[in-house]
Amino acid sequence: MPTKKVKATRRSARVKPGADREKRQRLDPSLRRARILDEAAKLIARQGFLPIHMGELARGFSGSKALVYAYFPKPADLYNAVLGREVRELKARGLQSALLLSDLREAVELGGMLYFEHVMARGPLLRILMFDRYMQEFLEPSIVEDLTTVAQALTEKLQKHFALSSRSAAAACEMLSTIPEEAGALALSDGMDVEAMRLLCRRLLLSGLESFSALPSAGAELVDHAARTLDDRNSA
């Protein structure tokens, strides 16, 4: 009759292959970090504001809060990591190249639709992470600078084409970026016709440009008002 020691050895032998695979996964730092970021991005997009609950985050990837803090000692470190990854992914999708197109209409259409698809896939993470009050004192300057550089090409085109001040051009860029952001978020809603939202997003982007062309003085006044509103929001 097998002894308890022999039985334990047999049980260990039966589970060893799977246990080894699981152990190798747990010991892979890049995989572990990516899983934390993936789950954090989902939770932030779903919740719509900061901060997220670290316990809920840990449950989402079957880990622990201690593991989260081992990789990201402060919540802001985690949020900046998510934000930085979003900016890099947008650039990899071709957003910066699209906004560098010489034709303003093409730049707005292609860049806006690329952002729409990104929001469809990831949610409005940029908006949440950039403008939530929780992060205003903790945003990583290099990430903000990187994102600003991406938008700068379009801002300069708008400034030149519509004879806007730099502040107004930045507000115009902000207004245009809101269209694919909101359309992409709405397209995620249950029962929403994605193709219809995609078409509507494209039409709104182009009609926004046409409205500035048709009514230059009214358009300038509108974006000047938007610029003041944006300044007030950022200083709040």
Steps between C-alpha positions, in 0.01 A plus 500: 500500500645842406605719787381860546840619380470302178145628440614857548783444254259362242263793541791738460611323185154523349471878542863589443483582124215747540646644815831558324330685216308716745819571693682605185216741417501648849872558479485685168517869603401641159195276478400580855538875444304485174213316669483765770492779240239319291269456795559856624413640156176300491404608851579868438300505176207322660496717814560826312693677775793464740610352730415135446485250785822301519322202651265483204796537265680211672194276476472580131832335418484241784782663691544707814527864596852432621593388150354820349699715741815299432486620140336836560580634849257790459162506321624789285785277378241253373286766333800661331607158373156445348503849349847458355401172341192661346708775341750248361221285358336797331830592339548140391154504340619791285328794668803727495572418135137573409506839670819590313323474163524828314130511412299619801183316401683171456690546825181561698308218334770233523626605842149528640394160372817337634416644841139382466619142443740528793223614734283219367772254599620655827240745624554874564809443712691807382220733604467341844870482576585845366217700653388322816578729793664215687786499248555872450794515740644164401508494120841398370635804309671288234174323418308828479772642276484193278122531463525873438751436223255261332228766495729791418502436124121526480493801730744685277299415188181632660676816615634574154189401301250695711730780621449408865706584802708214635266462795192494276661250267569271795135531602388419145717190505347407834149542360575284197658226712184486711296383198671161448539461874130536572397308187735214586369483857138502379576226248590275794145526637275197474282498190691783332557478125878521474506568127249782543714653776809467284327682214361767733845556651655559158223740397523698823875536466472635147201719572693654789766616259243620248325710764823684577555561130148628439489724804857605578411777742237294680735204500780703651266636765381149581846354547611807699211429737600132508859601576389706799284211620794262462726733695241524778466121513874440514548758775213367711 
